[in-house]
Amino acid sequence: MKKTTGRLFRSRIVIWDLNASRDLFWNGFYGKPLGIPKPKEQNFNAPLILDLMEGYYLAKKKRIEILDGSGRKVGLRDLKEFCSKSYTNFEEKIIVYEKLREKGYVVTSGIKFGSDFAVYEKGPGIDHAPYIVQVYIPGSRISATDLVRAGRLATTVRKQFVIAIVDRKKRDAEFLRFEWWRA
């Protein structure tokens, strides 16, 4: 895949090149085509909108180059600093995002499920995300009420609730998956 250019606008990155947009979307389900909630056609005609997490990951993988509003290249260090201001616990979240992506999962924002990530085995529009993932740092407290709330929400939307606990020093994460049974 060729490297493409994205423009940083506030908290999003726009890929204007339609061929590059299609390539990124269909080869990893990165971003969302503007105005097309669930693309069915391979040749959609819309720019691709990436969130900062996806943009940072793709820039780190050297798949995209990011430019600011005036057309200057945004370096990875500056982009990371920008992302850290936009996301709570960005460092921990990007570790989890990278690990899941490297294992072959498709990772999207989980905000509509009340979590950090929705995780697909194949991709949006192909399958439903079987997991919602919440990122925690070691020493974080999670109350029994929070755990039950997350589990009930996950069950309601037919997903499994997963907690990702990040070890920043090792740049790794461990995952705890919860299953809810009815007796």
N, CA, C and O of each residue as an XYZ file, in Angstrom:
732
protein
N       0.828     -1.179      0.000
C       0.000      0.000      0.000
C       0.875      1.246      0.000
O       1.909      1.294      0.666
N       0.446      2.257     -0.758
C       1.240      3.468     -0.839
C       0.910      4.412      0.315
O      -0.178      4.371      0.889
N       1.883      5.260      0.633
C       1.710      6.254      1.683
C       0.884      7.408      1.118
O       1.082      7.820     -0.025
N      -0.031      7.919      1.913
C      -0.892      9.005      1.475
C      -0.832     10.155      2.464
O      -0.196     10.049      3.513
N      -1.488     11.240      2.132
C      -1.475     12.437      2.955
C      -2.844     12.680      3.552
O      -3.866     12.533      2.882
N      -2.854     13.055      4.825
C      -4.079     13.438      5.508
C      -3.929     14.833      6.075
O      -2.824     15.252      6.419
N      -5.031     15.553      6.174
C      -5.030     16.900      6.740
C      -5.670     16.874      8.117
O      -6.756     16.324      8.300
N      -4.991     17.471      9.080
C      -5.481     17.549     10.453
C      -6.434     18.728     10.576
O      -6.060     19.875     10.333
N      -7.678     18.426     10.958
C      -8.691     19.446     11.227
C      -9.272     19.173     12.596
O     -10.012     18.208     12.786
N      -8.936     20.022     13.547
C      -9.373     19.864     14.931
C      -9.010     18.481     15.452
O      -7.828     18.192     15.639
N      -9.990     17.623     15.690
C      -9.690     16.293     16.247
C      -9.883     15.183     15.227
O     -10.098     14.028     15.596
N      -9.809     15.524     13.954
C      -9.970     14.536     12.890
C      -8.892     14.725     11.833
O      -8.279     15.787     11.721
N      -8.681     13.671     11.068
C      -7.746     13.718      9.955
C      -8.538     13.327      8.713
O      -9.220     12.302      8.699
N      -8.443     14.147      7.674
C      -9.211     13.909      6.453
C      -8.260     13.455      5.347
O      -7.239     14.088      5.076
N      -8.623     12.353      4.726
C      -7.909     11.845      3.556
C      -8.757     12.251      2.351
O      -9.832     11.693      2.130
N      -8.278     13.216      1.579
C      -9.055     13.744      0.465
C      -8.949     12.881     -0.788
O      -9.893     12.817     -1.575
N      -7.814     12.220     -0.980
C      -7.612     11.389     -2.162
C      -8.570     10.199     -2.090
O      -8.483      9.379     -1.176
N      -9.478     10.111     -3.053
C     -10.524      9.074     -3.003
C      -9.954      7.666     -3.116
O     -10.420      6.758     -2.428
N      -8.960      7.470     -3.967
C      -8.359      6.136     -4.080
C      -7.681      5.731     -2.779
O      -7.802      4.588     -2.338
N      -6.973      6.663     -2.173
C      -6.322      6.384     -0.888
C      -7.360      6.129      0.199
O      -7.163      5.269      1.058
N      -8.461      6.872      0.164
C      -9.544      6.674      1.134
C     -10.108      5.268      1.041
O     -10.284      4.584      2.049
N     -10.385      4.851     -0.176
C     -10.917      3.494     -0.389
C      -9.913      2.440      0.071
O     -10.277      1.456      0.716
N      -8.657      2.660     -0.266
C      -7.601      1.712      0.094
C      -7.500      1.549      1.616
O      -7.462      0.426      2.118
N      -7.457      2.665      2.346
C      -7.360      2.592      3.805
C      -8.605      1.962      4.427
O      -8.512      1.185      5.377
N      -9.774      2.310      3.875
C     -10.990      1.752      4.450
C     -11.094      0.253      4.190
O     -11.309     -0.520      5.124
N     -10.947     -0.160      2.956
C     -11.165     -1.568      2.625
C      -9.995     -2.466      3.020
O     -10.159     -3.685      3.054
N      -8.838     -1.916      3.315
C      -7.687     -2.706      3.760
C      -7.382     -2.403      5.221
O      -6.282     -1.967      5.558
N      -8.346     -2.634      6.065
C      -8.159     -2.441      7.497
C      -9.307     -1.733      8.183
O      -9.319     -1.614      9.408
N     -10.274     -1.260      7.408
C     -11.433     -0.552      7.958
C     -11.023      0.623      8.827
O     -11.526      0.801      9.936
N     -10.103      1.421      8.305
C      -9.700      2.641      9.000
C     -10.656      3.759      8.623
O     -10.988      3.926      7.449
N     -11.098      4.524      9.612
C     -11.917      5.697      9.369
C     -13.321      5.393      8.897
O     -13.784      4.252      8.890
N     -13.985      6.491      8.497
C     -15.349      6.395      7.966
C     -15.457      7.344      6.779
O     -15.059      8.505      6.867
N     -15.998      6.842      5.666
C     -16.222      7.747      4.539
C     -17.256      8.809      4.924
O     -18.289      8.485      5.511
N     -16.985     10.054      4.600
C     -17.861     11.163      4.962
C     -19.262     10.959      4.385
O     -19.434     10.825      3.174
N     -20.259     10.938      5.270
C     -21.649     10.833      4.853
C     -22.127      9.441      4.487
O     -23.260      9.269      4.038
N     -21.259      8.432      4.678
C     -21.646      7.056      4.342
C     -21.453      6.205      5.602
O     -20.338      5.761      5.877
N     -22.528      5.972      6.372
C     -22.377      5.261      7.643
C     -21.827      3.831      7.509
O     -20.947      3.428      8.270
N     -22.347      3.077      6.545
C     -21.889      1.693      6.347
C     -21.697      1.442      4.857
O     -22.618      0.985      4.179
N     -20.505      1.738      4.344
C     -20.279      1.580      2.901
C     -20.456      0.135      2.456
O     -19.985     -0.798      3.105
N     -21.138     -0.021      1.349
C     -21.326     -1.349      0.767
C     -20.532     -1.459     -0.538
O     -20.045     -2.530     -0.899
N     -20.415     -0.330     -1.230
C     -19.719     -0.321     -2.514
C     -18.226     -0.087     -2.315
O     -17.823      0.738     -1.495
N     -17.418     -0.811     -3.063
C     -15.963     -0.658     -2.983
C     -15.534      0.739     -3.405
O     -14.591      1.294     -2.840
N     -16.217      1.316     -4.398
C     -15.797      2.588     -4.974
C     -16.612      3.766     -4.453
O     -17.148      4.538     -5.248
N     -16.714      3.918     -3.141
C     -17.428      5.079     -2.620
C     -16.680      6.355     -3.036
O     -15.464      6.346     -3.226
N     -17.433      7.438     -3.171
C     -16.861      8.709     -3.612
C     -16.964      9.742     -2.502
O     -17.738     10.694     -2.594
N     -16.186      9.546     -1.466
C     -16.196     10.468     -0.332
C     -14.828     10.442      0.331
O     -14.156      9.411      0.340
N     -14.416     11.576      0.886
C     -13.155     11.563      1.635
C     -13.313     10.720      2.895
O     -14.425     10.508      3.379
N     -12.204     10.249      3.412
C     -12.202      9.401      4.601
C     -11.871     10.245      5.826
O     -10.943     11.053      5.802
N     -12.631     10.052      6.886
C     -12.405     10.772      8.136
C     -11.821      9.791      9.147
O     -12.453      8.794      9.494
N     -10.610     10.083      9.614
C      -9.952      9.258     10.635
C     -10.029      9.962     11.976
O      -9.946     11.189     12.032
N     -10.186      9.207     13.061
C     -10.029      9.836     14.368
C      -8.530      9.895     14.675
O      -7.720      9.308     13.957
N      -8.171     10.598     15.733
C      -6.754     10.799     16.042
C      -6.029      9.496     16.365
O      -4.853      9.345     16.031
N      -6.708      8.565     17.004
C      -6.091      7.284     17.351
C      -5.673      6.541     16.082
O      -4.547      6.054     15.978
N      -6.591      6.461     15.124
C      -6.288      5.804     13.856
C      -5.184      6.543     13.105
O      -4.264      5.930     12.564
N      -5.294      7.868     13.083
C      -4.299      8.674     12.379
C      -2.908      8.511     12.958
O      -1.931      8.386     12.220
N      -2.821      8.514     14.284
C      -1.522      8.336     14.927
C      -0.946      6.961     14.582
O       0.230      6.840     14.236
N      -1.778      5.940     14.677
C      -1.331      4.580     14.382
C      -0.837      4.471     12.937
O       0.227      3.905     12.687
N      -1.597      5.003     11.999
C      -1.209      4.926     10.592
C       0.042      5.752     10.302
O       0.868      5.360      9.478
N       0.182      6.881     10.969
C       1.394      7.695     10.797
C       2.605      6.964     11.370
O       3.685      6.982     10.780
N       2.419      6.329     12.510
C       3.508      5.573     13.130
C       3.929      4.402     12.235
O       5.108      4.054     12.169
N       2.955      3.804     11.552
C       3.231      2.693     10.640
C       3.729      3.186      9.273
O       4.001      2.393      8.371
N       3.841      4.515      9.144
C       4.311      5.154      7.907
C       3.380      4.907      6.719
O       3.822      4.845      5.572
N       2.092      4.768      7.011
C       1.102      4.590      5.946
C       0.505      5.912      5.518
O       0.013      6.046      4.398
N       0.548      6.906      6.422
C       0.077      8.237      6.053
C       1.054      9.282      6.576
O       1.808      9.046      7.521
N       1.016     10.430      5.940
C       1.732     11.614      6.397
C       0.655     12.634      6.736
O      -0.303     12.802      5.981
N       0.805     13.303      7.851
C      -0.234     14.234      8.293
C       0.272     15.665      8.161
O       1.386     15.993      8.570
N      -0.576     16.501      7.581
C      -0.276     17.917      7.409
C      -1.238     18.730      8.258
O      -2.385     18.333      8.465
N      -0.765     19.873      8.750
C      -1.660     20.753      9.506
C      -2.447     21.626      8.536
O      -2.329     21.467      7.321
N      -3.245     22.539      9.062
C      -4.095     23.381      8.232
C      -3.346     24.250      7.240
O      -3.901     24.628      6.208
N      -2.090     24.573      7.537
C      -1.308     25.411      6.613
C      -0.425     24.577      5.682
O       0.375     25.125      4.922
N      -0.573     23.247      5.743
C       0.158     22.388      4.824
C       1.521     21.922      5.305
O       2.257     21.287      4.550
N       1.869     22.229      6.550
C       3.149     21.769      7.111
C       2.999     20.367      7.686
O       1.969     20.019      8.263
N       4.045     19.577      7.515
C       4.032     18.212      8.028
C       4.000     18.234      9.562
O       4.721     18.995     10.207
N       3.152     17.384     10.116
C       3.061     17.219     11.567
C       3.877     15.976     11.917
O       3.535     14.869     11.501
N       4.947     16.158     12.676
C       5.787     15.030     13.071
C       5.086     14.136     14.081
O       4.118     14.536     14.729
N       5.592     12.931     14.198
C       4.979     11.951     15.101
C       5.001     12.435     16.552
O       4.029     12.236     17.281
N       6.079     13.056     16.973
C       6.172     13.561     18.354
C       5.118     14.635     18.612
O       4.453     14.619     19.647
N       4.967     15.572     17.666
C       3.956     16.625     17.818
C       2.543     16.052     17.765
O       1.660     16.490     18.502
N       2.338     15.069     16.889
C       1.029     14.436     16.802
C       0.692     13.715     18.106
O      -0.443     13.777     18.578
N       1.674     13.037     18.682
C       1.450     12.337     19.954
C       1.089     13.332     21.055
O       0.199     13.074     21.865
N       1.776     14.455     21.080
C       1.484     15.487     22.075
C       0.066     16.028     21.893
O      -0.652     16.246     22.869
N      -0.329     16.243     20.639
C      -1.671     16.715     20.330
C      -2.717     15.681     20.767
O      -3.729     16.032     21.375
N      -2.467     14.423     20.456
C      -3.385     13.342     20.847
C      -3.496     13.242     22.363
O      -4.582     13.006     22.894
N      -2.376     13.420     23.061
C      -2.375     13.333     24.526
C      -3.237     14.413     25.154
O      -3.794     14.216     26.234
N      -3.350     15.549     24.485
C      -4.220     16.624     24.979
C      -5.688     16.351     24.650
O      -6.587     16.865     25.315
N      -5.919     15.542     23.621
C      -7.283     15.268     23.168
C      -7.916     14.052     23.836
O      -9.138     13.976     23.960
N      -7.089     13.102     24.266
C      -7.567     11.862     24.887
C      -7.059     11.765     26.314
O      -5.895     12.063     26.583
N      -7.915     11.353     27.221
C      -7.472     11.002     28.564
C      -6.728      9.675     28.446
O      -7.213      8.752     27.791
N      -5.565      9.569     29.067
C      -4.750      8.334     29.045
C      -4.437      7.858     27.629
O      -4.527      6.666     27.336
N      -4.068      8.799     26.749
C      -3.760      8.439     25.364
C      -2.677      7.366     25.293
O      -2.801      6.414     24.523
N      -1.629      7.508     26.079
C      -0.513      6.550     26.019
C      -0.998      5.120     26.256
O      -0.603      4.203     25.537
N      -1.840      4.932     27.247
C      -2.362      3.597     27.541
C      -3.313      3.120     26.434
O      -3.281      1.955     26.039
N      -4.142      4.017     25.950
C      -5.114      3.640     24.919
C      -4.428      3.261     23.611
O      -4.858      2.323     22.939
N      -3.366      3.976     23.241
C      -2.694      3.645     21.982
C      -1.962      2.303     22.104
O      -1.839      1.575     21.119
N      -1.485      1.978     23.289
C      -0.859      0.662     23.494
C      -1.885     -0.443     23.246
O      -1.588     -1.425     22.565
N      -3.083     -0.286     23.793
C      -4.149     -1.279     23.602
C      -4.571     -1.315     22.135
O      -4.717     -2.391     21.556
N      -4.767     -0.141     21.535
C      -5.158     -0.064     20.127
C      -4.148     -0.799     19.254
O      -4.528     -1.624     18.423
N      -2.866     -0.501     19.439
C      -1.814     -1.135     18.641
C      -1.797     -2.647     18.833
O      -1.676     -3.397     17.864
N      -1.916     -3.093     20.071
C      -1.865     -4.531     20.340
C      -3.022     -5.258     19.655
O      -2.826     -6.312     19.050
N      -4.213     -4.702     19.749
C      -5.373     -5.327     19.117
C      -5.244     -5.319     17.591
O      -5.550     -6.315     16.937
N      -4.795     -4.209     17.033
C      -4.601     -4.128     15.579
C      -3.545     -5.136     15.114
O      -3.722     -5.797     14.091
N      -2.455     -5.250     15.865
C      -1.381     -6.175     15.490
C      -1.836     -7.636     15.574
O      -1.269     -8.505     14.913
N      -2.858     -7.899     16.387
C      -3.414     -9.256     16.481
C      -4.463     -9.508     15.399
O      -5.039    -10.594     15.336
N      -4.712     -8.514     14.551
C      -5.626     -8.704     13.434
C      -7.051     -8.227     13.655
O      -7.907     -8.419     12.791
N      -7.318     -7.612     14.791
C      -8.662     -7.099     15.051
C      -8.842     -5.731     14.405
O      -7.873     -5.012     14.164
N     -10.091     -5.384     14.131
C     -10.441     -4.051     13.669
C     -10.948     -3.299     14.890
O     -11.872     -3.751     15.567
N     -10.345     -2.157     15.167
C     -10.633     -1.413     16.389
C     -11.223     -0.052     16.020
O     -10.631      0.710     15.256
N     -12.397      0.236     16.574
C     -13.039      1.532     16.342
C     -13.378      2.159     17.694
O     -13.239      1.529     18.743
N     -13.816      3.389     17.644
C     -14.234      4.052     18.879
C     -15.410      3.298     19.486
O     -16.308      2.847     18.776
N     -15.391      3.170     20.798
C     -16.476      2.484     21.490
C     -17.409      3.433     22.201
O     -18.198      3.013     23.047
N     -17.327      4.724     21.865
C     -18.092      5.730     22.593
C     -19.598      5.443     22.591
O     -20.273      5.682     23.592
N     -20.124      4.936     21.481
C     -21.567      4.676     21.460
C     -21.952      3.494     22.341
O     -23.135      3.278     22.606
N     -20.963      2.726     22.798
C     -21.209      1.622     23.722
C     -20.742      1.960     25.133
O     -20.762      1.102     26.016
N     -20.324      3.198     25.351
C     -19.878      3.614     26.665
C     -18.530      3.042     27.051
O     -18.248      2.858     28.235
N     -17.692      2.759     26.061
C     -16.367      2.196     26.341
C     -15.325      2.884     25.465
O     -15.653      3.754     24.659
N     -14.086      2.490     25.631
C     -13.016      3.086     24.836
C     -13.020      2.570     23.399
O     -12.847      3.348     22.461
N     -13.217      1.260     23.222
C     -13.138      0.674     21.891
C     -14.245     -0.348     21.654
O     -14.709     -1.021     22.574
N     -14.649     -0.439     20.393
C     -15.446     -1.567     19.902
C     -14.476     -2.369     19.046
O     -13.742     -1.799     18.238
N     -14.469     -3.683     19.216
C     -13.480     -4.521     18.535
C     -14.188     -5.567     17.686
O     -15.024     -6.333     18.166
N     -13.821     -5.573     16.401
C     -14.393     -6.489     15.414
C     -13.388     -7.564     15.061
O     -12.179     -7.338     15.109
N     -13.890     -8.723     14.708
C     -13.009     -9.779     14.203
C     -12.788     -9.623     12.703
O     -11.710     -9.939     12.200
N     -13.810     -9.133     11.976
C     -13.686     -8.972     10.519
C     -13.782     -7.520     10.103
O     -12.932     -7.045      9.350
N     -14.783     -6.804     10.564
C     -14.908     -5.390     10.219
C     -16.341     -4.914     10.234
O     -17.268     -5.711     10.086
N     -16.530     -3.602     10.414
C     -17.881     -3.039     10.430
C     -18.600     -3.301      9.115
O     -18.024     -3.163      8.036
N     -19.857     -3.678      9.224
C     -20.641     -3.990      8.034
C     -20.497     -5.443      7.606
O     -21.315     -5.950      6.838
N     -19.455     -6.120      8.101
C     -19.248     -7.538      7.789
C     -19.713     -8.385      8.968
O     -20.423     -9.375      8.793
N     -19.308     -7.987     10.161
C     -19.772     -8.637     11.379
C     -20.059     -7.562     12.416
O     -19.722     -6.394     12.223
N     -20.675     -7.959     13.502
C     -20.889     -7.039     14.613
C     -19.691     -7.154     15.548
O     -19.091     -8.223     15.671
N     -19.350     -6.063     16.199
C     -18.234     -6.086     17.139
C     -18.596     -6.995     18.312
O     -19.548     -6.707     19.037
N     -17.854     -8.089     18.515
C     -18.190     -8.971     19.627
C     -17.688     -8.462     20.983
O     -18.095     -8.970     22.028
N     -16.805     -7.461     20.963
C     -16.197     -6.995     22.217
C     -16.279     -5.485     22.355
O     -16.180     -4.745     21.376
N     -16.462     -5.043     23.598
C     -16.215     -3.649     23.941
C     -15.102     -3.663     24.981
O     -15.096     -4.484     25.898
N     -14.163     -2.738     24.818
C     -12.959     -2.732     25.641
C     -12.844     -1.410     26.388
O     -12.989     -0.332     25.810
N     -12.584     -1.521     27.670
C     -12.324     -0.359     28.518
C     -10.883     -0.453     29.006
O     -10.460     -1.488     29.522
N     -10.133      0.632     28.841
C      -8.714      0.655     29.198
C      -8.546      1.190     30.620
O      -9.111      2.218     30.993
N      -7.746      0.453     31.402
C      -7.418      0.856     32.766
C      -5.911      0.846     32.948
O      -5.191      0.075     32.315
N      -5.458      1.723     33.829
C      -4.042      1.705     34.182
C      -3.905      0.975     35.519
O      -4.831      1.001     36.330
N      -2.760      0.323     35.759
C      -2.592     -0.385     37.035
C      -2.852      0.557     38.212
O      -2.425      1.712     38.212
N      -3.546      0.046     39.192
C      -3.872      0.839     40.371
C      -5.214      1.537     40.262
O      -5.710      2.086     41.246
N      -5.812      1.523     39.068
C      -7.143      2.116     38.907
C      -8.135      1.304     39.727
O      -8.005      0.089     39.874
N      -9.090      1.982     40.235
C     -10.143      1.296     40.987
C     -11.370      1.148     40.103
O     -11.754      2.062     39.373
N     -11.966     -0.018     40.192
C     -13.237     -0.250     39.525
C     -14.169     -0.834     40.580
O     -13.871     -1.862     41.189
N     -15.271     -0.180     40.783
C     -16.199     -0.625     41.822
C     -17.051     -1.774     41.285
O     -17.145     -1.992     40.077
N     -17.651     -2.480     42.190
C     -18.562     -3.559     41.801
C     -19.716     -2.993     40.975
O     -20.178     -3.624     40.024
N     -20.172     -1.807     41.345
C     -21.263     -1.164     40.600
C     -20.821     -0.857     39.169
O     -21.579     -1.084     38.227
N     -19.598     -0.343     39.000
C     -19.076     -0.057     37.651
C     -18.978     -1.337     36.827
O     -19.301     -1.345     35.639
N     -18.538     -2.400     37.452
C     -18.389     -3.674     36.762
C     -19.746     -4.231     36.322
O     -19.895     -4.704     35.196
N     -20.718     -4.170     37.206
C     -22.059     -4.660     36.874
C     -22.680     -3.782     35.789
O     -23.310     -4.293     34.863
N     -22.503     -2.459     35.900
C     -23.039     -1.537     34.898
C     -22.455     -1.859     33.517
O     -23.189     -1.943     32.533
N     -21.145     -2.035     33.453
C     -20.484     -2.347     32.178
C     -20.963     -3.691     31.635
O     -21.205     -3.833     30.437
N     -21.095     -4.664     32.512
C     -21.557     -5.984     32.086
C     -22.976     -5.970     31.572
O     -23.291     -6.630     30.582
N     -23.839     -5.216     32.242
C     -25.234     -5.129     31.795
C     -25.325     -4.417     30.454
O     -26.093     -4.820     29.581
N     -24.537     -3.356     30.294
C     -24.528     -2.639     29.024
C     -24.039     -3.562     27.906
O     -24.647     -3.637     26.839
N     -22.943     -4.255     28.164
C     -22.386     -5.163     27.155
C     -23.405     -6.236     26.778
O     -23.553     -6.561     25.600
N     -24.095     -6.778     27.752
C     -25.096     -7.807     27.490
C     -26.248     -7.238     26.663
O     -26.746     -7.894     25.748
N     -26.665     -6.026     26.987
C     -27.758     -5.379     26.266
C     -27.428     -5.202     24.790
O     -28.299     -5.375     23.937
N     -26.180     -4.857     24.479
C     -25.781     -4.646     23.081
C     -25.128     -5.889     22.478
O     -24.515     -5.827     21.412
N     -25.268     -7.011     23.169
C     -24.769     -8.323     22.711
C     -23.267     -8.326     22.432
O     -22.811     -8.732     21.363
N     -22.526     -7.865     23.417
C     -21.075     -7.847     23.306
C     -20.476     -8.379     24.603
O     -21.139     -8.429     25.640
N     -19.221     -8.771     24.522
C     -18.514     -9.183     25.729
C     -17.698     -7.997     26.240
O     -17.052     -7.291     25.465
N     -17.741     -7.794     27.539
C     -17.016     -6.697     28.162
C     -15.599     -7.149     28.467
O     -15.381     -8.200     29.070
N     -14.629     -6.327     28.035
C     -13.214     -6.636     28.228
C     -12.541     -5.441     28.906
O     -12.730     -4.291     28.510
N     -11.761     -5.742     29.925
C     -10.923     -4.724     30.558
C      -9.502     -4.947     30.073
O      -8.985     -6.063     30.119
N      -8.877     -3.871     29.607
C      -7.468     -3.919     29.204
C      -6.662     -3.179     30.260
O      -6.905     -2.003     30.531
N      -5.701     -3.877     30.852
C      -4.837     -3.271     31.872
C      -3.453     -3.105     31.263
O      -2.833     -4.072     30.821
N      -2.982     -1.866     31.248
C      -1.769     -1.516     30.515
C      -0.557     -1.423     31.435
O      -0.616     -0.850     32.523
N       0.538     -2.002     30.964
C       1.845     -1.850     31.606
C       2.647     -0.923     30.701
O       3.171     -1.351     29.672
N       2.743      0.347     31.086
C       3.418      1.351     30.252
C       4.898      1.039     30.058
O       5.441      1.246     28.972
N       5.549      0.545     31.101
C       6.991      0.262     31.001
C       7.271     -0.798     29.942
O       8.225     -0.677     29.174
N       6.442     -1.832     29.902
C       6.617     -2.918     28.924
C       5.922     -2.615     27.599
O       6.092     -3.351     26.627
N       5.130     -1.522     27.554
C       4.309     -1.186     26.380
C       3.463     -2.401     25.966
O       3.440     -2.816     24.807
N       2.774     -2.944     26.969
C       1.967     -4.135     26.753
C       0.669     -4.006     27.549
O       0.529     -3.140     28.412
N      -0.259     -4.878     27.237
C      -1.543     -4.885     27.937
C      -1.992     -6.316     28.151
O      -1.700     -7.209     27.355
N      -2.705     -6.510     29.241
C      -3.358     -7.787     29.511
C      -4.852     -7.537     29.464
O      -5.320     -6.443     29.779
N      -5.599     -8.562     29.066
C      -7.027     -8.419     28.866
C      -7.793     -9.372     29.771
O      -7.442    -10.543     29.917
N      -8.843     -8.840     30.370
C      -9.767     -9.645     31.178
C     -11.125     -9.585     30.503
O     -11.708     -8.511     30.355
N     -11.626    -10.744     30.094
C     -12.924    -10.810     29.421
C     -13.954    -11.355     30.399
O     -13.719    -12.349     31.086
N     -15.080    -10.693     30.447
C     -16.153    -11.099     31.337
C     -17.272    -11.740     30.536
O     -17.651    -11.254     29.471
N     -17.789    -12.824     31.059
C     -18.961    -13.464     30.470
C     -20.050    -13.472     31.537
O     -19.789    -13.742     32.709
N     -21.242    -13.179     31.123
C     -22.371    -13.137     32.045
C     -23.258    -14.346     31.730
O     -23.623    -14.582     30.578
N     -23.593    -15.094     32.762
C     -24.420    -16.282     32.590
C     -25.751    -16.102     33.262
O     -25.924    -15.323     34.200
N     -26.667    -16.850     32.742
C     -27.971    -16.928     33.402
C     -28.126    -18.344     33.900
O     -27.934    -19.289     33.136
N     -28.460    -18.510     35.130
C     -28.610    -19.856     35.691
C     -30.022    -20.354     35.577
O     -30.318    -21.470     36.002
